[in-house]
Amino acid sequence: MIAILDFGSQYNQLIARRVRECRVYCEILPHTISPSELKEKKPRGIILSGGPASIFDEGVPVCDKGLFKLGVPVLGICYGMQLMAHQLGGKVTKSSLREYGKAMLDINAPDSLLFKGLKASQQIWMSHGDHITRIPKGFKISGSTSNCASAAMENPAEKLYGVQFHPEVTHTVHGVTILRNFLFRIAGCKPDWTMGSFIEEEIRKIRAQVGDGRVLCALSGGVDSSVLAVLIHKAIGERLVSIFVDNGLLRQGEVEEVTETFRDRYNLNFRVIHARDRFLNKLKGVTDPERKRKIIGTEFIRVFEEEAKKLGEIKFLAQGTLYPDVIESQSSFGGPSAVIKSHHNVGGLPARLKMKLIEPLRVLFKDEVRELGHELGLPEEIVWRHPFPGPGIAVRILGQVTKANVELVQKADAIVRHEIQKAGWFQDVWQEFAVLLPVKTVGVMGDGRTYENVIAVRAISSRDGMTADWVKLPYEVLESISSRIVNEVKGVNRVVYDISTKPPSTIEWE
Ligand code: XMP
């Protein structure tokens, strides 16, 4: 295990990704962790991340000096290196000028294990203001640039290394080699973190935790909950009870598809709760987006609780929490402060049900969950399924949610997806969907005047849903989407394409 201490760098997760791409398990931990707590985790190496702070600012994040005395190899990156120098008796000098962007690193320690296999001159990527003007005792300078005399330093005897630049970004051309050298040559890690080994280990842990008890799982058919259910099923078979709530606000054909996959193909102990009318009744006359979300969230919990009660006592609840959620909630620097929309997944459930949580995916990133899905043999349609909001189509119908509106949007939505898939754009799109607008416009069909609905089409690209860009679909694809919707979806006479980015817009319209 490699411990990455978080000093607030926007690249923390990237460092973690890179380490895992090297097949080494790592965790991002708060910089406030004490040496004894860290020691318990038995890390092979410690990486101090960069961060926006200047060592001269008040209240800057620092780590316990004792970390450098654990005998565990340390790599300080950017601010992490400056902190290491500062704490070990070196000198950091304030600078008003930032060195930002590409630079050439001259490696002046040919025997450095960190730079093993690299040519003497390397393109790297810098982003710093302050710099080290005196390295601590026992260290030597191992690399410099024209602007920064101590761009890398090391004390091989103590296994302490620092780089002022960012090896984790792709602009540092051989950054991965540097990280690999740290992991394999200095920290003595082995590249044995594979999905196969993860599955074995998790199955062992789930069995140990659950004993002969039962586990309840809210299956939505999305990637995370599907992978979660199949993994737990592998561990405890039919003692996993999966509940799928059909709230009537899902994509076209989704209920059938999910049922077919999990009940028929995977043989899961799988229950579909047909609660469509319940949800639609509760939504009657409601147009306010936040109220819609709250109603759906509350109703979901009610339905789920009722079902759970029928099953008798179940002690465990499985939840598809992923690593970015964990980091966000425990980050030493806090997650995004403003709640823009009240998101609902199974939030609120664990507390209400007083069950113990099983969260085997909580150490994984999204693409690792997909890899795990592959390894578990899940079909491509599920592994590559695009995200879908918990409140479903209700937040894509602006205005009242009625049975007719739901059907209309489902049809238009299926056309959008189908045409994007047919044109080979599905992998380049993060999400695609249709939105029903609460306006009617005039049109002409045949010889008659029409006065009907408008559908907005949204297709966006994104890395994590936090920011998004609209996808520049070819005109031909937009053309076939538009003409099919107008021809095949009764009640629609106009189609528009949403060309807004997030921010300032959000992905969903409500
Ligand atoms: P926004 O609209 O906030 O969406 O830009 C960001 C991502 O989150 C999805 N989304 C939700 N997912 N429950 C969910 O599970 C929700 O209530 C919810 N609302 C939005 C949205 O589809 C996009 O991927």
Boltz pocket constraint, residues with backbone or C-beta under 6 A from the ligand:
constraints:
  - pocket:
      binder: B
      contacts: [[A, 293], [A, 340], [A, 341], [A, 342], [A, 343], [A, 344], [A, 345], [A, 387], [A, 388], [A, 389], [A, 390], [A, 391], [A, 431], [A, 465], [A, 466], [A, 502], [A, 505], [A, 506], [A, 507], [A, 508], [A, 509]]
      max_distance: 6.0
